[in-house]
């Protein structure tokens, strides 16, 4: 399967936790999905001011900037994991504590433009890495 082919995954190829995410793919090619998600998110982010991007719906919950930072970190981590698996890595891959990452990143002090640029870079990198998989 390449990044441009329709996705056809058997139930025995992923952990149960990921079933709801995989069901959202509608079998579309991965590059189509990744590009559509990127474009949709950037449209939403382009409409936000700095103040709006720091909004959190409840004290103690992540702000929009923190959610975006989490998406960026997670994209990079999962891309590394995919690369390791594709290259035949035999060691157990490390997990990560998303709350610790967000707490230590200070995403609310980042300009939203910087976070958007980081997101674009992470997504483009993911597309490039996955385009090299067969």
Secondary structure as the mmCIF struct_conf table of DSSP 4:
data_model
#
loop_
_struct_conf.conf_type_id
_struct_conf.id
_struct_conf.beg_label_comp_id
_struct_conf.beg_label_asym_id
_struct_conf.beg_label_seq_id
_struct_conf.end_label_comp_id
_struct_conf.end_label_asym_id
_struct_conf.end_label_seq_id
TURN_TY1_P TURN_TY1_P1 UNK A 3 UNK A 4
BEND BEND1 UNK A 5 UNK A 5
HELX_LH_PP_P HELX_LH_PP_P1 UNK A 6 UNK A 7
HELX_RH_3T_P HELX_RH_3T_P1 UNK A 11 UNK A 13
BEND BEND2 UNK A 14 UNK A 14
HELX_RH_3T_P HELX_RH_3T_P2 UNK A 16 UNK A 18
HELX_RH_AL_P HELX_RH_AL_P1 UNK A 19 UNK A 23
TURN_TY1_P TURN_TY1_P2 UNK A 24 UNK A 27
HELX_RH_AL_P HELX_RH_AL_P2 UNK A 30 UNK A 46
TURN_TY1_P TURN_TY1_P3 UNK A 47 UNK A 47
HELX_RH_AL_P HELX_RH_AL_P3 UNK A 50 UNK A 53
TURN_TY1_P TURN_TY1_P4 UNK A 54 UNK A 54
BEND BEND3 UNK A 57 UNK A 58
TURN_TY1_P TURN_TY1_P5 UNK A 59 UNK A 60
BEND BEND4 UNK A 61 UNK A 61
HELX_LH_PP_P HELX_LH_PP_P2 UNK A 62 UNK A 63
HELX_RH_AL_P HELX_RH_AL_P4 UNK A 64 UNK A 86
TURN_TY1_P TURN_TY1_P6 UNK A 87 UNK A 88
BEND BEND5 UNK A 91 UNK A 91
HELX_LH_PP_P HELX_LH_PP_P3 UNK A 92 UNK A 94
HELX_RH_AL_P HELX_RH_AL_P5 UNK A 98 UNK A 105
TURN_TY1_P TURN_TY1_P7 UNK A 106 UNK A 106
HELX_RH_3T_P HELX_RH_3T_P3 UNK A 107 UNK A 109
BEND BEND6 UNK A 110 UNK A 110
HELX_RH_AL_P HELX_RH_AL_P6 UNK A 112 UNK A 131
TURN_TY1_P TURN_TY1_P8 UNK A 132 UNK A 132
#
